Amino acid sequence: MVSALLVIIVFVLLSCGDSIDSKLNEKLAGANKIKLYFFDKEHGTVENPKMIVTVSKQGDIKKIISSITDETSEQFKCGYSGQLEIFKDNELLLNPEFNFEEECRHYVFTYRDEVMFRMMTEEGSKLLKKYYERVSKD
């Protein structure tokens, strides 16, 4: 009897309210544009305007957004490769910084006044590197 009551209490506590991740996923679901800012490795800022890319291809937008996992990452000390601005109809939804290097793949952003560190998927890393390689060739 006590164990059944404990299970019910745990279930009620876990079902109260939405997780931050589900609310964030809901917010990003309608995104229709992403701006990528690739940082200069020496300065950690965008030094060249050609290193800013606008992504409007819906498939790539979904891949980039889905590369922000629910898994918390450690607070890496590797610096950042760039920053995203995720938009829905010109309204900024989220602007995480990211590192796409294998040993430091992650995002960091503020959501609901909380700094969040999230792992980046391998697919997301490859896609962001592909965009980086396109603009850094010139």
C-alpha positions as CSV (number, residue, x, y, z in Angstrom):
1,M,0.0,0.0,0.0
2,V,2.8,2.4,0.9
3,S,4.7,1.7,-2.2
4,A,1.6,2.3,-4.4
5,L,1.1,5.6,-2.7
6,L,4.8,6.5,-3.2
7,V,4.5,5.7,-6.9
8,I,1.4,7.9,-7.3
9,I,3.1,10.8,-5.5
10,V,6.2,10.5,-7.7
11,F,4.0,10.3,-10.8
12,V,2.1,13.5,-9.8
13,L,5.3,15.4,-9.0
14,L,6.9,14.5,-12.3
15,S,3.8,15.3,-14.4
16,C,3.4,18.8,-12.8
17,G,4.5,21.4,-15.3
18,D,6.4,21.1,-18.5
19,S,10.1,20.6,-18.7
20,I,12.2,23.5,-19.9
21,D,13.3,21.4,-22.8
22,S,9.8,20.6,-24.0
23,K,8.8,24.2,-23.8
24,L,11.9,25.2,-25.7
25,N,11.2,22.6,-28.4
26,E,7.7,23.9,-28.7
27,K,9.0,27.5,-29.0
28,L,11.5,26.6,-31.7
29,A,9.1,24.4,-33.7
30,G,8.0,27.2,-36.0
31,A,11.4,28.6,-36.8
32,N,11.8,29.6,-40.4
33,K,15.3,31.3,-40.5
34,I,18.6,30.9,-38.9
35,K,21.6,33.2,-39.1
36,L,25.0,31.7,-38.5
37,Y,27.8,33.8,-37.3
38,F,31.2,32.1,-37.5
39,F,33.8,33.5,-35.2
40,D,37.3,34.4,-36.2
41,K,39.4,31.8,-34.3
42,E,42.0,34.4,-33.2
43,H,39.5,37.0,-31.8
44,G,36.4,35.0,-31.0
45,T,34.2,37.5,-32.9
46,V,32.9,37.9,-36.5
47,E,35.6,39.9,-38.2
48,N,34.5,39.3,-41.8
49,P,30.9,39.8,-43.0
50,K,31.2,36.8,-45.4
51,M,31.3,34.7,-42.2
52,I,27.6,35.4,-41.6
53,V,25.2,33.0,-43.3
54,T,21.4,33.0,-43.5
55,V,19.8,29.5,-43.6
56,S,16.3,29.4,-45.0
57,K,16.2,25.8,-46.2
58,Q,13.6,24.2,-43.9
59,G,15.4,20.8,-43.8
60,D,18.7,22.4,-42.6
61,I,16.8,24.6,-40.1
62,K,15.2,21.5,-38.6
63,K,18.5,19.6,-38.5
64,I,20.3,22.5,-36.7
65,I,17.5,22.9,-34.2
66,S,17.3,19.1,-33.5
67,S,21.1,19.1,-32.9
68,I,20.4,21.0,-29.7
69,T,19.9,17.9,-27.5
70,D,18.2,17.7,-24.1
71,E,21.4,16.3,-22.7
72,T,23.2,18.8,-20.4
73,S,26.8,19.3,-21.4
74,E,29.7,20.2,-19.1
75,Q,30.8,23.8,-19.1
76,F,33.6,23.4,-21.6
77,K,36.5,25.9,-21.6
78,C,37.2,25.5,-25.4
79,G,35.8,28.8,-26.7
80,Y,33.1,29.0,-29.4
81,S,33.0,28.4,-33.1
82,G,30.1,30.8,-33.6
83,Q,26.6,31.8,-32.7
84,L,23.1,31.1,-34.1
85,E,20.1,33.4,-34.2
86,I,16.9,31.4,-34.6
87,F,13.9,33.3,-36.0
88,K,10.3,32.8,-36.6
89,D,8.9,35.6,-38.9
90,N,11.7,37.9,-37.9
91,E,11.1,37.4,-34.2
92,L,14.3,36.2,-32.5
93,L,13.5,32.9,-30.6
94,L,16.9,31.9,-29.4
95,N,20.6,32.8,-29.9
96,P,22.9,30.1,-28.7
97,E,26.7,30.2,-29.0
98,F,28.2,26.9,-30.2
99,N,31.4,24.9,-30.6
100,F,31.3,22.3,-33.3
101,E,34.7,20.7,-32.6
102,E,34.5,17.0,-31.8
103,E,35.9,17.3,-28.2
104,C,33.8,20.3,-27.3
105,R,30.5,19.9,-29.2
106,H,27.9,21.9,-27.4
107,Y,25.6,24.9,-27.2
108,V,25.2,27.5,-24.5
109,F,22.3,29.9,-24.2
110,T,20.0,31.7,-21.8
111,Y,16.4,30.5,-21.5
112,R,14.0,31.7,-18.9
113,D,16.8,33.6,-17.2
114,E,18.8,30.4,-16.8
115,V,22.1,29.7,-18.6
116,M,21.9,26.3,-20.3
117,F,24.6,24.0,-21.6
118,R,23.4,21.4,-24.1
119,M,25.2,18.8,-26.1
120,M,25.3,19.1,-29.9
121,T,24.6,16.0,-32.1
122,E,27.3,14.8,-34.5
123,E,24.9,15.5,-37.4
124,G,24.5,19.1,-36.3
125,S,28.3,19.5,-36.0
126,K,28.8,18.1,-39.5
127,L,26.1,20.5,-40.9
128,L,27.5,23.6,-39.2
129,K,31.1,22.6,-40.3
130,K,29.7,22.3,-43.9
131,Y,28.4,25.8,-43.8
132,Y,31.6,27.0,-42.2
133,E,33.7,25.4,-44.9
134,R,31.6,27.0,-47.7
135,V,32.2,30.6,-46.4
136,S,35.8,30.1,-45.2
137,K,37.2,29.0,-48.6
138,D,37.3,32.4,-50.2
